Amino acid sequence: MLCKNDRNAAGSNGKIMQDLSIGILQFDQVWQQKEANFARISAQLKASPNLDVLLLPEMFHTGFSMDVGFADDWQASEGLQFLKELAGRHQMAIYTSLMVQDGGKYFNRGVFVYPDGEVLTYDKRKSFGLGGEDQYFSSGNNEVIVSYLGWKLNLQICYDLRFPELIRNRLNEAGAAAYDILLNIANWPQKRIAHWDALLKARAIENQCYFIGCNRVGQDGNNLVYNGHSQAVDLLGNYLLTPHEQDGLNVVICSGTQLNDGRKMLPFLKDA
């Protein structure tokens, strides 16, 4: 894929890090109605700006449901097919999750869909026991970092945010950070939204990276209320996008130059 703008920065690994345009679509997911959610997403993107990456909330086409009867067959997933078509049409990558059945087990599976249709997966590692997720879904075992347009993106899903040991950033032997951006897609309720706000900013600061969090709004089938607070934070803890409660698409620009300059000014990762 060609770079969409010409403001580039050489990363610590020597690769070019163009400024990255990330769309965060915070919307009211229709409970367990896949086609209705497809329609809402498509409508939001009709007049969208050019994006490099789009984030959608967790379990994007059902809401955070424990009814595995709505799980897609991984080998013939209608949700994944929708995402591939959307990524190809807009020539952008997409990160979200969906419930799937694969090999006789159920997963809350993160999918990073490239514009050409390639898919990398991340199975949520920390099942939300308070909500019963651990009773229905198998947990993943592996950290997943994807490469895209010179950036390294670490994939997370919702409850993973509470466990910093899962994604501790570190330098390799060449002095390059393991990743540059944390992406977390969530269904995080209003009654614990202060935790989301505090933890997201802390993860950005301690790992010297951008952190982009995409949450939902509205009310789900369990009568849980969600007030969004999707946001983007840089490595110094500054907001690129402040927490907000409005339905809609917001776009942030992650700067390779600012990230590299900040890491040089405050070289804390070498002491990790």
C-alpha atoms as one frame of an Amber mdcrd trajectory, in Angstrom:
protein
   0.000   0.000   0.000   1.324   3.452  -0.897   1.853   6.033   1.816  -1.093
   8.398   2.108   0.943  11.432   3.061   4.521  12.468   2.608   5.429  13.429
   6.171   7.747  10.590   7.161  10.082   9.804  10.032  12.799   7.210  10.366
  11.939   4.928  13.259  14.417   3.474  15.739  14.453   0.321  13.629  15.516
   2.297  10.568  12.172   1.895   8.805  10.089   4.796   7.574   7.204   5.732
   9.885   4.796   7.913   7.957   2.238   9.817   9.996  -0.583   7.375  10.590
  -4.238   8.398  10.238  -6.446   6.364  12.592 -10.240   6.510  12.629 -12.071
   5.647  15.859 -15.719   4.755  15.253 -17.652   5.028  18.502 -21.232   3.936
  17.916 -24.325   2.357  19.503 -24.122  -1.322  18.588 -27.458  -2.985  17.896
 -27.803  -5.954  20.239 -27.190  -9.242  18.417 -28.295  -7.860  15.039 -25.409
  -8.275  12.633 -26.948  -6.743   9.510 -28.086  -3.681  11.455 -24.536  -3.125
  12.703 -23.133  -3.576   9.193 -25.532  -0.864   8.036 -24.615   1.539  10.846
 -20.909   1.190  10.148 -21.326   1.631   6.410 -23.454   4.742   6.936 -20.825
   6.321   9.195 -18.160   5.826   6.524 -20.007   7.252   3.527 -18.344  10.630
   3.930 -15.272   9.467   5.842 -11.823  10.971   5.264  -9.007   8.830   3.940
  -7.834   6.579   6.765  -4.877   4.285   7.254  -6.547   2.309  10.065 -10.122
   2.103  11.362 -11.027   0.858  14.856 -14.463  -0.572  15.691 -15.668  -1.583
  19.187 -15.305  -5.099  20.594 -17.622  -7.793  19.146 -18.481  -5.235  16.509
 -21.512  -6.910  14.920 -23.252  -8.369  18.017 -22.280  -6.323  21.047 -20.607
  -7.985  24.042 -22.865 -11.030  24.154 -22.346 -14.408  25.802 -24.893 -16.046
  23.481 -22.563 -18.204  21.402 -25.455 -19.014  19.108 -24.530 -15.751  17.403
 -20.889 -16.763  16.902 -19.628 -16.820  13.323 -18.171 -20.002  11.893 -14.546
 -18.934  11.509 -14.257 -20.748   8.179 -17.249 -18.876   6.739 -17.531 -15.704
   8.810 -20.003 -13.140   7.502 -18.489 -10.567   9.848 -15.001 -11.130   8.526
 -16.249 -10.985   4.934 -17.905  -7.623   5.662 -14.645  -6.288   7.136 -12.601
  -7.471   4.149 -14.969  -5.773   1.717 -14.956  -2.579   3.801 -11.146  -2.524
   4.056 -10.776  -3.073   0.323 -13.373  -0.457  -0.622 -11.765   2.260   1.512
  -8.166   1.003   1.149  -7.555   0.998   4.890  -6.752  -1.552   7.571  -9.410
  -2.395  10.182  -9.031  -3.668  13.742 -11.962  -5.014  15.764 -13.175  -8.291
  17.294 -16.033 -10.732  16.811 -17.235 -13.914  18.471 -16.312 -16.980  16.444
 -16.496 -20.757  16.646 -13.283 -22.422  15.566 -12.262 -26.041  16.085 -15.092
 -26.733  18.504 -14.214 -23.779  20.743 -15.489 -20.201  20.973 -13.235 -17.145
  20.931 -13.507 -13.388  21.273 -11.207 -12.980  18.293  -9.478  -9.781  17.326
  -8.937  -9.371  13.596  -6.535  -6.983  11.895  -7.688  -6.815   8.294  -5.302
  -5.373   5.705  -6.623  -3.539   2.625  -5.675  -6.500   0.413  -7.763  -8.889
   2.525  -4.944 -10.460   4.542  -6.024 -11.109   8.141  -3.971 -11.434  11.320
  -5.748 -12.616  14.459  -5.490 -11.999  18.184  -7.566 -14.048  20.624  -8.433
 -12.076  23.759  -6.156 -13.264  26.548  -8.045 -12.090  29.630 -11.647 -13.297
  29.742 -13.953 -11.040  31.752 -14.951 -13.348  34.600 -17.265 -10.781  36.201
 -19.411 -10.930  33.064 -19.146 -14.685  32.584 -16.967 -14.501  29.494 -14.642
 -17.185  30.860 -17.547 -19.667  30.940 -18.119 -19.481  27.192 -14.926 -18.344
  25.464 -11.445 -19.847  25.346  -8.591 -17.456  26.065  -5.715 -16.739  23.752
  -2.112 -17.267  24.814  -0.046 -14.947  22.658   0.808 -11.298  22.327   0.255
 -10.145  18.753   2.121  -7.219  17.205   1.367  -6.409  13.583   3.447  -4.323
  11.176   1.720  -1.732   9.036   3.140   1.222   7.081   6.372   1.122   9.094
   4.570   1.033  12.467   4.294  -1.810  14.977   0.820  -2.134  16.457   0.070
  -4.158  19.608  -3.454  -5.622  19.641  -5.621  -5.698  22.779  -9.276  -6.307
  23.615 -11.109  -4.541  26.445 -10.358  -6.338  29.773  -6.734  -6.944  28.683
  -6.201  -3.298  29.644  -6.166  -4.168  33.353  -3.082  -6.393  33.025   0.060
  -4.366  32.201   2.295  -7.440  32.262   0.691  -8.600  29.008   2.125  -5.792
  26.918   5.246  -4.446  28.627   7.197  -2.625  25.939  10.904  -3.371  25.637
  13.890  -2.777  23.403  15.421  -5.454  21.231  19.164  -5.939  20.749  19.171
  -3.294  18.029  17.610  -0.770  20.414  14.181  -0.737  18.721  10.955  -0.768
  20.727   8.773  -3.863  20.422   5.830  -1.712  19.356   4.767   1.888  18.727
   0.983   1.922  19.219  -1.382   0.035  21.508  -4.834  -0.565  20.032  -7.653
  -1.532  22.408 -11.218  -2.134  21.223 -13.815  -2.420  23.976 -17.313  -2.651
  25.412 -16.401  -0.900  28.678 -19.437   0.224  30.734 -20.095   3.669  32.116
 -20.009   2.553  35.744 -16.288   1.719  35.460 -15.304   4.331  32.890 -12.971
   6.135  35.332 -10.838   2.973  35.363 -10.693   2.948  31.541  -9.574   6.587
  31.481  -6.841   6.119  34.093  -5.475   2.816  32.813  -5.358   3.851  29.176
  -3.266   6.925  29.939  -0.995   4.932  32.267  -0.337   2.269  29.598   0.690
   4.968  27.094   3.123   6.613  29.521   4.722   3.464  30.925   5.211   1.882
  27.500   6.243   5.097  25.706   3.778   4.601  22.893   0.562   5.929  21.458
  -2.564   4.327  22.915  -5.780   4.382  20.913  -8.922   3.125  22.670 -12.251
   2.547  20.895 -15.340   1.993  23.055 -19.082   1.938  22.336 -22.037   4.082
  23.416 -25.661   3.194  24.137 -27.282   0.359  26.081 -26.874  -3.367  25.443
 -29.209  -6.323  25.884 -28.055  -6.753  29.494 -29.118  -3.170  30.279 -25.511
  -2.059  30.686 -24.995   1.590  29.733 -21.927   2.692  27.770 -20.775   6.291
  27.492 -17.861   5.857  25.103 -14.772   7.768  26.185 -12.915   6.572  23.104
  -9.621   8.442  23.135  -6.048   8.693  21.947  -3.010   9.432  24.121   0.649
  10.006  23.227   3.727   8.749  25.070   3.795  11.827  27.343   0.178  11.356
  28.409  -1.201  14.152  26.216  -4.560  13.684  24.520  -4.755  13.590  20.745
  -8.470  12.904  21.233 -10.059  13.648  24.594 -12.587  11.212  26.094 -16.035
  11.959  24.669 -19.541  10.506  24.643 -20.741  11.385  21.139 -21.633   8.761
  18.547 -19.508   9.055  15.398 -16.134   8.840  13.701 -13.091  10.716  15.026
  -9.684  10.798  13.338  -6.281  11.180  14.995  -2.813  11.447  13.487   0.063
   9.564  15.106   3.381  11.244  14.342   6.475   9.109  13.876   8.684  12.154
  14.388   7.101  13.064  17.717   7.223   9.472  18.935  10.905   9.063  18.123
  11.817  12.475  19.523   9.958  11.717  22.766  11.706   8.394  23.207  15.099
  10.025  22.642  14.330  12.816  25.110  13.145  10.319  27.750  14.941   7.002
  27.070  13.109   5.031  29.764  12.591   1.848  27.769  16.289   1.008  27.982
  15.847   0.587  31.743  12.840  -1.739  31.476
